[in-house]
Amino acid sequence: MKRFRTRTTAAAVTALLLAAAAPASAATYTHDRQNACRQVKEKDGCRPGIVVKHWHKGRSTARGVGWVYASMETRGRAAKARWLYQRPGGRMTAATGWKTATRPGSETSFVETSWGRDGRTGPQYPVGTKICVQFRDLGQPLCVRLR
């Protein structure tokens, strides 16, 4: 009987250790997407447009920026774009250098580019940080605020 109890106890302890070492469930993360568009007068399309996919764990006040997308309605074939961030109370800072935004197809009237990849990747910033895209031709950035 003593031998049986030892094996049962060892199996129970092993099961508890494996359960404790298991990775956290994906349900503990919240993924969000924010976008903005500066409308082109009397036309469909944005000049520019921004989409930011971000994530955070539980009640964390840090937001991970996984993917930033920029687009612009234009007649040209290409344009230079970059993304920027501004922490609350901080200065506007370029997150990347200038990157060429190109037409995704011959029939489209806009250029686009993106940075990062979807999922729980990328740099983390506090809640309230502004994420912006800027096209060199336009000058004025378009921003969303991480919530």
LINTA-V484682 format. One record per residue. N is the residue number from 0. RES is the residue in one small letter. D_CENTER is the distance of its C-alpha to the mean C-alpha in Angstrom with 1 decimal. Layout:
# LINTA-V484682
n=N res=RES d_center=D_CENTER
n=N res=RES d_center=D_CENTER
This chain:
# LINTA-V484682
n=0 res=m d_center=58.0
n=1 res=k d_center=56.6
n=2 res=r d_center=55.0
n=3 res=f d_center=53.3
n=4 res=r d_center=51.8
n=5 res=t d_center=50.4
n=6 res=r d_center=48.7
n=7 res=t d_center=47.2
n=8 res=t d_center=46.0
n=9 res=a d_center=44.4
n=10 res=a d_center=42.7
n=11 res=a d_center=41.4
n=12 res=v d_center=40.1
n=13 res=t d_center=38.4
n=14 res=a d_center=36.7
n=15 res=l d_center=35.5
n=16 res=l d_center=34.2
n=17 res=l d_center=32.3
n=18 res=a d_center=30.7
n=19 res=a d_center=29.7
n=20 res=a d_center=28.2
n=21 res=a d_center=26.1
n=22 res=p d_center=22.3
n=23 res=a d_center=20.6
n=24 res=s d_center=20.0
n=25 res=a d_center=16.6
n=26 res=a d_center=17.8
n=27 res=t d_center=17.3
n=28 res=y d_center=13.4
n=29 res=t d_center=11.9
n=30 res=h d_center=8.9
n=31 res=d d_center=8.2
n=32 res=r d_center=7.5
n=33 res=q d_center=8.9
n=34 res=n d_center=10.9
n=35 res=a d_center=13.9
n=36 res=c d_center=16.8
n=37 res=r d_center=19.8
n=38 res=q d_center=22.5
n=39 res=v d_center=25.1
n=40 res=k d_center=28.5
n=41 res=e d_center=30.5
n=42 res=k d_center=28.1
n=43 res=d d_center=25.2
n=44 res=g d_center=22.0
n=45 res=c d_center=19.8
n=46 res=r d_center=20.6
n=47 res=p d_center=17.6
n=48 res=g d_center=14.8
n=49 res=i d_center=11.0
n=50 res=v d_center=8.2
n=51 res=v d_center=4.8
n=52 res=k d_center=3.3
n=53 res=h d_center=3.7
n=54 res=w d_center=7.0
n=55 res=h d_center=10.3
n=56 res=k d_center=13.8
n=57 res=g d_center=16.7
n=58 res=r d_center=17.7
n=59 res=s d_center=15.8
n=60 res=t d_center=15.1
n=61 res=a d_center=12.3
n=62 res=r d_center=8.6
n=63 res=g d_center=6.5
n=64 res=v d_center=3.3
n=65 res=g d_center=3.2
n=66 res=w d_center=3.5
n=67 res=v d_center=5.5
n=68 res=y d_center=8.8
n=69 res=a d_center=12.1
n=70 res=s d_center=15.4
n=71 res=m d_center=18.9
n=72 res=e d_center=22.2
n=73 res=t d_center=24.8
n=74 res=r d_center=28.1
n=75 res=g d_center=27.4
n=76 res=r d_center=26.3
n=77 res=a d_center=23.6
n=78 res=a d_center=21.9
n=79 res=k d_center=20.1
n=80 res=a d_center=16.7
n=81 res=r d_center=14.5
n=82 res=w d_center=11.6
n=83 res=l d_center=12.6
n=84 res=y d_center=12.0
n=85 res=q d_center=14.8
n=86 res=r d_center=15.2
n=87 res=p d_center=17.8
n=88 res=g d_center=21.1
n=89 res=g d_center=19.9
n=90 res=r d_center=20.0
n=91 res=m d_center=17.7
n=92 res=t d_center=16.6
n=93 res=a d_center=15.6
n=94 res=a d_center=12.7
n=95 res=t d_center=14.1
n=96 res=g d_center=17.4
n=97 res=w d_center=18.4
n=98 res=k d_center=17.5
n=99 res=t d_center=19.5
n=100 res=a d_center=18.2
n=101 res=t d_center=20.6
n=102 res=r d_center=22.0
n=103 res=p d_center=20.8
n=104 res=g d_center=24.5
n=105 res=s d_center=27.9
n=106 res=e d_center=28.1
n=107 res=t d_center=24.9
n=108 res=s d_center=25.1
n=109 res=f d_center=21.7
n=110 res=v d_center=19.7
n=111 res=e d_center=16.1
n=112 res=t d_center=13.8
n=113 res=s d_center=10.3
n=114 res=w d_center=8.8
n=115 res=g d_center=7.5
n=116 res=r d_center=7.7
n=117 res=d d_center=6.8
n=118 res=g d_center=7.9
n=119 res=r d_center=8.4
n=120 res=t d_center=7.8
n=121 res=g d_center=7.2
n=122 res=p d_center=8.7
n=123 res=q d_center=9.4
n=124 res=y d_center=10.7
n=125 res=p d_center=13.2
n=126 res=v d_center=13.1
n=127 res=g d_center=14.2
n=128 res=t d_center=12.3
n=129 res=k d_center=12.2
n=130 res=i d_center=9.5
n=131 res=c d_center=11.7
n=132 res=v d_center=12.7
n=133 res=q d_center=16.4
n=134 res=f d_center=18.8
n=135 res=r d_center=21.8
n=136 res=d d_center=24.2
n=137 res=l d_center=23.1
n=138 res=g d_center=22.6
n=139 res=q d_center=21.2
n=140 res=p d_center=17.3
n=141 res=l d_center=15.6
n=142 res=c d_center=13.2
n=143 res=v d_center=11.4
n=144 res=r d_center=11.8
n=145 res=l d_center=9.7
n=146 res=r d_center=12.1
